[in-house]
Amino acid sequence: MTKRLASALAAFGLLAAIASAEDAGPVLQKAATALGAAKLTSIQYSGSGKAASVGQSLTPQDAWPTLNVNTYTRTIDYPSQCSREEMVRTLETPPAKGGGAPFQGEQKQVNLICGPYAWNQPGAAPVPALATSAERQLQILSTPQGFVKQALVSNATAKKVKGGTEVTISAIGKYKLVGTIDGQGLVSKIETWIPSPVLGDMSVETTFSDYKDYGGVKFPSHIVQKQGG
């Protein structure tokens, strides 16, 4: 291969890379309008479902054991980056094999984050939970409005993918978040990676569907979060 041909191929590769990228600004502005994110400062959402005990399967071949989440409520204040997560969990019948410490009846959890400070509220006295700080901050940014708000003030990059536009940002110093925004401006998926004592760098993928309009703010009624890998 001649030097001239090698240089031409290198230039073609650079042009192809530039052509595949696009300005994230218009995509994010459309998403902010569609989601009602621009003027939104706080949000609260509630639901119920299932939760898995990460990395606590009985054997390496088994699926992670699951619990019933009878009630779940998260309240987020975006300007202060504060969040309060409350849930009531019960064991399945029969209880899944494996899992964390067993408990009887209903188990209530209250998990909080405000800026870099994380703590739990199992009773009257707060219990520091500093090891969860980054994960809880990323949970705020892994909501549709939270992601779009952060992307608008970040050095976001964008590229076309199947199902819409993929927007990539960095947050909290070193963490990458990749969000997929569909043609309507709605966030369909957000993926990030967090450190895990069990799995190392662990992927956290959250998908959103069945958006509903709540007074000009659109929010998904179906949220699935997968962790692992």
Residue frames relative to the residue before (quaternion, step in Angstrom):
aa qw qx qy qz dx dy dz
M 1.0000 0.0000 0.0000 0.0000 0.00 0.00 0.00
T 0.3810 -0.7309 0.5177 0.2293 3.56 -0.79 1.01
K 0.6326 -0.5329 0.3986 0.3963 3.54 -1.27 0.43
R 0.6290 0.5447 -0.3437 0.4353 3.59 1.04 -0.76
L 0.6652 0.4946 -0.3012 0.4713 3.59 0.98 -0.91
A 0.6381 0.5278 -0.3259 0.4562 3.60 0.97 -0.84
S 0.6569 0.5031 -0.3098 0.4685 3.56 0.98 -0.84
A 0.6423 0.5241 -0.3228 0.4567 3.58 1.01 -0.82
L 0.6581 0.5011 -0.3093 0.4692 3.58 0.96 -0.86
A 0.6363 0.5237 -0.3296 0.4608 3.59 1.00 -0.80
A 0.6593 0.5027 -0.3039 0.4694 3.57 0.98 -0.87
F 0.6321 0.5266 -0.3295 0.4633 3.58 1.03 -0.79
G 0.6457 0.5201 -0.3194 0.4588 3.58 0.99 -0.85
L 0.6427 0.5153 -0.3184 0.4691 3.58 1.02 -0.80
L 0.6602 0.5006 -0.3074 0.4681 3.58 0.93 -0.87
A 0.6371 0.5267 -0.3285 0.4568 3.60 1.00 -0.79
A 0.6470 0.5159 -0.3177 0.4630 3.57 1.01 -0.84
I 0.6544 0.5045 -0.3098 0.4703 3.58 0.99 -0.85
A 0.6617 0.5230 -0.3059 0.4416 3.56 0.98 -0.87
S 0.6689 0.5146 -0.3059 0.4406 3.60 1.06 -0.70
A 0.6570 0.4856 -0.3121 0.4848 3.58 1.21 -0.40
E 0.0882 -0.7886 0.6048 0.0677 3.55 -1.22 0.39
D 0.6264 -0.5289 0.4161 0.3933 3.52 -1.30 0.32
A 0.3669 -0.7585 0.4975 0.2063 3.58 -0.67 1.08
G 0.5104 0.7098 -0.3951 0.2822 3.58 1.18 -0.56
P 0.7105 0.4503 -0.2888 0.4572 3.64 0.66 -0.98
V 0.6317 0.5310 -0.3295 0.4586 3.58 1.04 -0.77
L 0.6914 0.4760 -0.2774 0.4674 3.57 0.92 -0.90
Q 0.6275 0.5234 -0.3428 0.4635 3.58 1.03 -0.70
K 0.6376 0.5128 -0.3214 0.4766 3.57 1.01 -0.81
A 0.6580 0.5067 -0.3084 0.4638 3.58 0.97 -0.84
A 0.6361 0.5318 -0.3323 0.4496 3.58 0.97 -0.84
T 0.6650 0.4895 -0.2982 0.4788 3.58 1.02 -0.80
A 0.6768 0.5078 -0.2957 0.4434 3.58 0.87 -0.96
L 0.7368 0.4204 -0.2193 0.4819 3.58 1.00 -0.85
G 0.3901 -0.7068 0.4927 0.3249 3.58 1.22 -0.37
A 0.3376 0.7971 -0.4445 0.2304 3.55 1.20 0.59
A 0.5557 0.6717 -0.3931 0.2923 3.58 1.06 -0.72
K 0.8038 0.2501 -0.1215 0.5259 3.59 0.81 -0.97
L 0.4797 0.6796 -0.4337 0.3463 3.58 1.26 0.00
T 0.1262 -0.8091 0.5709 0.0597 3.59 -0.80 0.97
S 0.8074 0.0372 -0.0136 0.5887 3.60 1.09 -0.55
I 0.0607 -0.7893 0.6109 0.0092 3.52 -1.24 0.53
Q 0.0797 -0.7636 0.6375 0.0639 3.56 -1.21 0.55
Y 0.0373 0.7930 -0.6072 0.0328 3.55 -0.90 0.90
S 0.1605 -0.7940 0.5853 0.0346 3.53 -1.14 0.78
G 0.1545 0.7870 -0.5891 0.0983 3.54 -1.22 0.45
S 0.2943 -0.7089 0.5964 0.2348 3.52 -1.29 -0.45
G 0.1737 0.7997 -0.5610 0.1251 3.56 -1.22 0.32
K 0.5877 -0.5342 0.4594 0.3978 3.53 -1.11 -0.84
A 0.0931 -0.7713 0.6261 0.0658 3.56 -1.23 0.53
A 0.3010 -0.7582 0.5544 0.1652 3.56 -0.99 0.86
S 0.4154 -0.6676 0.5582 0.2650 3.55 -1.20 0.61
V 0.3450 -0.8013 0.4511 0.1881 3.56 -0.09 1.35
G 0.8702 0.0753 -0.0783 0.4807 3.54 -0.88 1.04
Q 0.6279 0.5675 -0.3274 0.4201 3.62 1.22 0.20
S 0.2415 0.7742 -0.5435 0.2168 3.58 1.02 0.77
L 0.6171 -0.5780 0.3886 0.3663 3.56 -1.16 0.62
T 0.7701 0.0370 -0.0162 0.6366 3.58 1.09 -0.79
P 0.6574 -0.5260 0.3484 0.4120 3.61 -1.16 0.41
Q 0.6692 0.5102 -0.3001 0.4493 3.60 1.15 -0.54
D 0.6260 0.5640 -0.3400 0.4176 3.60 1.18 -0.42
A 0.5399 -0.5813 0.4919 0.3586 3.53 -1.28 0.43
W 0.5955 -0.5468 0.4292 0.4028 3.58 -1.20 0.43
P 0.4860 -0.6768 0.4611 0.3052 3.61 -0.87 0.90
T 0.2692 -0.7878 0.5393 0.1272 3.56 -1.05 0.77
L 0.2291 -0.7330 0.6267 0.1319 3.52 -1.33 0.49
N 0.4815 -0.6126 0.5312 0.3327 3.53 -1.29 0.37
V 0.1540 -0.7331 0.6521 0.1167 3.58 -1.00 0.82
N 0.2398 -0.8253 0.4976 0.1171 3.56 -0.05 1.33
T 0.7816 -0.0167 0.0136 0.6233 3.57 1.03 -0.79
Y 0.0070 -0.7845 0.6196 -0.0258 3.54 -1.10 0.76
T 0.0695 0.7806 -0.6178 0.0639 3.57 -0.94 0.94
R 0.0294 -0.7714 0.6355 0.0158 3.55 -0.97 0.91
T 0.1063 -0.7668 0.6320 0.0353 3.54 -0.98 0.98
I 0.0552 -0.8150 0.5763 -0.0238 3.58 -0.74 1.10
D 0.1232 -0.7291 0.6676 0.0863 3.53 -1.12 0.83
Y 0.3245 -0.8093 0.4560 0.1783 3.58 -0.26 1.25
P 0.6557 0.5199 -0.3609 0.4116 3.70 0.76 -0.79
S 0.7519 0.3695 -0.2130 0.5027 3.60 0.95 -0.82
Q 0.3249 -0.7587 0.4917 0.2776 3.58 1.33 -0.23
C 0.4165 0.6759 -0.4833 0.3688 3.55 0.89 1.05
S 0.0080 -0.8027 0.5958 -0.0263 3.55 -1.08 0.73
R 0.1219 -0.7520 0.6435 0.0735 3.53 -1.20 0.70
E 0.0826 -0.7965 0.5989 -0.0053 3.55 -0.69 1.15
E 0.0096 -0.7977 0.6020 -0.0351 3.57 -0.75 1.08
M 0.1031 0.7948 -0.5927 0.0795 3.57 -0.95 0.85
V 0.2053 -0.7271 0.6395 0.1422 3.51 -1.29 0.51
R 0.0884 -0.8227 0.5614 -0.0090 3.56 -0.63 1.18
T 0.0707 -0.7600 0.6433 0.0598 3.54 -1.27 0.54
L 0.5504 -0.5918 0.4690 0.3562 3.55 -1.24 0.42
E 0.5197 -0.6040 0.4970 0.3436 3.52 -1.22 0.51
T 0.3080 -0.7268 0.5775 0.2085 3.59 -1.26 0.30
P 0.4495 -0.3671 -0.7695 0.2666 1.55 -0.88 2.37
P 0.6482 -0.5274 0.3644 0.4110 3.62 -1.19 0.44
A 0.5158 -0.6305 0.4818 0.3230 3.56 -1.07 0.76
K 0.4711 -0.6647 0.4964 0.2999 3.58 -1.06 0.71
G 0.7129 0.3555 -0.3126 0.5174 3.55 -1.01 0.84
G 0.4635 0.7040 -0.4681 0.2655 3.55 -1.11 -0.60
G 0.6589 -0.5176 0.3874 0.3845 3.52 -1.37 -0.01
A 0.7954 -0.2560 0.2059 0.5093 3.55 -1.23 -0.50
P 0.4488 -0.6996 0.4785 0.2831 3.62 -0.81 0.93
F 0.0455 -0.7815 0.6214 0.0329 3.56 -1.22 0.48
Q 0.3936 -0.7115 0.5376 0.2231 3.53 -1.25 0.42
G 0.8294 0.2117 -0.1473 0.4955 3.56 -1.12 0.65
E 0.7516 -0.3516 0.2874 0.4784 3.55 -1.01 -0.86
Q 0.1637 -0.7661 0.6149 0.0904 3.55 -1.05 0.82
K 0.1628 -0.7977 0.5764 0.0700 3.57 -0.62 1.15
Q 0.0729 -0.7808 0.6200 0.0260 3.55 -1.01 0.88
V 0.0434 -0.7574 0.6511 0.0211 3.55 -1.09 0.81
N 0.0141 -0.8150 0.5755 -0.0659 3.57 -0.46 1.28
L 0.0635 -0.8300 0.5538 -0.0172 3.57 -0.77 1.04
I 0.0252 -0.7545 0.6554 0.0232 3.52 -1.33 0.52
C 0.0712 0.7622 -0.6424 0.0348 3.56 -1.08 0.75
G 0.7850 -0.0771 -0.0039 0.6147 3.55 -0.20 1.27
P 0.7999 -0.2532 0.1801 0.5135 3.63 -0.78 -0.91
Y 0.6157 0.5859 -0.3317 0.4095 3.60 1.26 -0.19
A 0.0332 -0.8023 0.5951 -0.0337 3.55 -0.70 1.15
W 0.1186 0.7815 -0.6069 0.0833 3.55 -1.05 0.76
N 0.3515 -0.6969 0.5851 0.2201 3.53 -1.38 0.35
Q 0.2189 -0.7687 0.5888 0.1205 3.54 -1.20 0.51
P 0.0166 -0.8421 0.5390 -0.0072 3.61 0.42 1.18
G 0.7871 0.0500 -0.0210 0.6144 3.57 1.25 -0.45
A 0.8051 -0.2333 0.1801 0.5147 3.54 -1.02 -0.75
A 0.7423 0.3918 -0.2114 0.5009 3.58 1.04 -0.78
P 0.4179 -0.7011 0.5131 0.2654 3.63 -0.88 0.88
V 0.2060 -0.7570 0.6102 0.1108 3.56 -1.19 0.67
P 0.4353 -0.7131 0.4737 0.2787 3.64 -0.57 1.08
A 0.0345 -0.7816 0.6228 -0.0002 3.57 -1.10 0.77
L 0.0163 0.8690 -0.4941 0.0236 3.55 0.90 1.01
A 0.6096 0.5803 -0.3570 0.4052 3.60 1.07 -0.63
T 0.6947 0.4645 -0.2712 0.4776 3.58 1.20 -0.44
S 0.3667 0.7854 -0.4566 0.2002 3.59 1.28 -0.09
A 0.7044 0.4603 -0.2858 0.4585 3.61 0.71 -1.02
E 0.6459 0.5270 -0.3268 0.4453 3.58 0.92 -0.88
R 0.6969 0.4713 -0.2834 0.4604 3.60 0.88 -0.88
Q 0.6095 0.5195 -0.3545 0.4827 3.58 1.10 -0.60
L 0.6597 0.5031 -0.3052 0.4676 3.58 1.00 -0.81
Q 0.5881 0.5631 -0.3760 0.4425 3.60 1.12 -0.54
I 0.6175 0.5269 -0.3443 0.4718 3.60 1.06 -0.71
L 0.7094 0.4477 -0.2551 0.4809 3.58 0.93 -0.92
S 0.6555 0.5043 -0.3113 0.4680 3.59 1.23 -0.26
T 0.4833 0.5543 -0.4910 0.4671 3.54 1.16 0.70
P 0.6441 -0.5455 0.3386 0.4158 3.64 -1.03 0.55
Q 0.7071 0.4421 -0.2723 0.4800 3.60 0.81 -0.96
G 0.6355 0.5422 -0.3295 0.4400 3.57 1.00 -0.78
F 0.6556 0.5096 -0.3107 0.4626 3.57 0.98 -0.86
V 0.6828 0.4904 -0.2960 0.4535 3.58 0.83 -0.99
K 0.6335 0.5289 -0.3330 0.4560 3.60 0.96 -0.82
Q 0.6823 0.4727 -0.2912 0.4756 3.59 0.89 -0.90
A 0.6517 0.5316 -0.3216 0.4352 3.59 0.95 -0.83
L 0.6333 0.5556 -0.3279 0.4275 3.58 1.06 -0.74
V 0.7507 0.3335 -0.2013 0.5335 3.61 1.14 -0.54
S 0.6070 0.5366 -0.3502 0.4700 3.57 1.28 0.27
N 0.5432 -0.5673 0.4919 0.3756 3.53 -1.32 0.11
A 0.0003 -0.8578 0.5124 -0.0403 3.55 0.56 1.22
T 0.1686 -0.7400 0.6393 0.1236 3.53 -1.22 0.62
A 0.1360 -0.8053 0.5753 0.0452 3.57 -1.14 0.60
K 0.0540 0.7695 -0.6363 0.0099 3.54 -1.23 0.53
K 0.5358 -0.6229 0.4705 0.3218 3.54 -1.19 0.63
V 0.0255 0.7714 -0.6347 0.0378 3.56 -1.01 0.89
K 0.6634 -0.4564 0.3824 0.4532 3.55 -1.27 0.10
G 0.7971 0.2714 -0.2158 0.4944 3.57 -0.75 1.03
G 0.7972 -0.2656 0.1539 0.5198 3.61 1.22 0.06
T 0.6343 -0.4907 0.4178 0.4270 3.54 -1.03 -0.89
E 0.2722 -0.7561 0.5779 0.1423 3.54 -0.92 0.97
V 0.0985 -0.7965 0.5965 0.0074 3.56 -0.70 1.16
T 0.1243 -0.8051 0.5794 0.0270 3.56 -0.81 1.05
I 0.0223 0.7878 -0.6141 0.0430 3.56 -0.94 0.94
S 0.2953 -0.6880 0.6186 0.2383 3.53 -1.40 0.15
A 0.0006 -0.8043 0.5931 -0.0378 3.57 -1.05 0.77
I 0.8223 0.2096 -0.1786 0.4979 3.53 -1.31 0.43
G 0.7664 -0.4024 0.1926 0.4622 3.53 0.93 0.91
K 0.8621 -0.0542 0.0994 0.4940 3.60 0.50 -1.11
Y 0.5936 0.6090 -0.3635 0.3803 3.60 1.21 -0.09
K 0.2834 -0.7604 0.5657 0.1469 3.55 -0.96 0.94
L 0.0669 -0.7567 0.6490 0.0415 3.53 -1.13 0.81
V 0.1052 -0.7800 0.6161 0.0313 3.54 -0.97 0.93
G 0.0446 -0.8192 0.5715 -0.0183 3.55 -0.56 1.18
T 0.2494 -0.7429 0.6015 0.1553 3.57 -1.13 0.72
I 0.1070 -0.7923 0.6006 0.0106 3.56 -0.74 1.15
D 0.3393 -0.7776 0.4948 0.1882 3.58 -0.64 1.11
G 0.7504 -0.4316 0.2730 0.4196 3.55 -1.32 0.05
Q 0.6543 0.4990 -0.3086 0.4771 3.59 1.23 -0.37
G 0.5436 -0.6226 0.3942 0.4019 3.55 1.29 -0.12
L 0.5375 0.6167 -0.4029 0.4104 3.59 1.25 0.30
V 0.4303 -0.6920 0.5188 0.2584 3.57 -1.00 0.85
S 0.1734 -0.8168 0.5456 0.0714 3.57 -0.63 1.13
K 0.8105 0.0130 0.0144 0.5854 3.61 1.14 -0.51
I 0.0359 -0.7540 0.6549 0.0345 3.55 -1.19 0.68
E 0.0400 -0.7910 0.6104 0.0142 3.57 -0.89 0.92
T 0.0495 0.7654 -0.6410 0.0298 3.54 -1.10 0.79
W 0.3193 -0.7345 0.5672 0.1921 3.56 -1.31 0.08
I 0.0567 -0.8012 0.5956 -0.0074 3.56 -0.91 0.97
P 0.5351 -0.6084 0.4573 0.3666 3.61 -1.13 0.48
S 0.0557 -0.7898 0.6108 0.0033 3.55 -1.06 0.83
P 0.4530 -0.6922 0.4816 0.2892 3.63 -0.85 0.88
V 0.6751 0.4839 -0.2883 0.4764 3.59 1.22 -0.43
L 0.8350 0.2371 -0.0699 0.4916 3.57 0.81 -1.06
G 0.4980 -0.6181 0.4573 0.4011 3.61 1.20 -0.14
D 0.7724 -0.1720 0.1762 0.5855 3.60 -0.75 -1.02
M 0.0920 -0.8357 0.5414 -0.0062 3.55 -0.40 1.25
S 0.3872 -0.7122 0.5422 0.2213 3.54 -0.87 1.00
V 0.0701 -0.7545 0.6512 0.0412 3.56 -1.09 0.82
E 0.0112 -0.8162 0.5747 -0.0590 3.56 -0.36 1.29
T 0.0697 -0.7955 0.6019 -0.0030 3.56 -0.74 1.11
T 0.1083 -0.7938 0.5971 0.0416 3.57 -0.80 1.03
F 0.1891 -0.7863 0.5858 0.0527 3.54 -1.13 0.82
S 0.1087 0.7899 -0.5972 0.0871 3.57 -0.98 0.85
D 0.7988 0.2981 -0.2345 0.4669 3.52 -1.40 0.21
Y 0.0349 0.8289 -0.5527 0.0789 3.56 0.64 1.18
K 0.1315 -0.7595 0.6335 0.0672 3.54 -1.16 0.77
D 0.4049 -0.7025 0.5319 0.2443 3.56 -1.20 0.57
Y 0.0524 -0.7878 0.6137 -0.0098 3.56 -0.78 1.09
G 0.8090 -0.2754 0.1363 0.5011 3.55 0.09 1.31
G 0.7734 -0.3345 0.1784 0.5082 3.56 0.95 0.83
V 0.6652 0.4111 -0.2980 0.5474 3.58 1.30 -0.09
K 0.1956 -0.7855 0.5775 0.1058 3.58 -0.71 1.06
F 0.0409 0.7898 -0.6074 0.0754 3.55 -0.89 1.01
P 0.4995 -0.6763 0.4475 0.3046 3.61 -0.98 0.79
S 0.3299 -0.7342 0.5566 0.2060 3.56 -1.08 0.71
H 0.7342 0.2997 -0.2059 0.5734 3.56 1.30 -0.08
I 0.0392 0.7962 -0.5966 0.0927 3.57 -0.55 1.24
V 0.0181 -0.7813 0.6236 -0.0164 3.57 -0.88 0.99
Q 0.0694 -0.7919 0.6063 0.0228 3.55 -0.83 1.00
K 0.1124 -0.7817 0.6129 0.0250 3.53 -0.86 1.08
Q 0.0878 -0.7919 0.6038 0.0264 3.55 -0.89 0.96
G 0.5777 0.5853 -0.4411 0.3593 3.54 -1.07 0.74
G 0.6499 0.5239 -0.3795 0.3988 3.53 -1.28 0.35
